[in-house]
Amino acid sequence: MAERNRTRDLLASPLGFAVHWGLPILFMLAVIGVSHPAKTLVWFAALVWMGGACFRNARRCGRRHCCWTGSFFLLMTLPVLAHGYGVVTLGAEGWKWLGLSTGIGIVVITAITERHGK
């Protein structure tokens, strides 16, 4: 059973990772120097894409962290939209802080949930 689930894990193949998480991250990095609304829309779409991929992966293979990271990616769309549309001001370095918060958050969530088993 565990082997069957491993083969269904989108993270098990480089292509699966690239399509579901690598490309969205690349797009987010590619628009760092771009202004709103393009940056906001790309970041929003990338976070929704990655969150959806996490939920899909959780359903396919049962990885616990996927439920948590999927929720976190979707939750991060809120400060991205709020900062992008000026509802919340995070300063000149706001996008950097959003990116760092997202990256660190995903690493911490994954480490904690994977540590406690699948």
Secondary structure, DSSP 8 states (H G I E B T S, - for coil): -HHHHHHH-GGGSHHHHIIIIIHHHHHHHHTTT--TTHHHHHHHHHHHHHHHHHHHHHHHH--HHHHHHHHHHHHHHHHHHHHHTTSS---TTHHHHHHHHHHHHHHHHHHHHHHT--
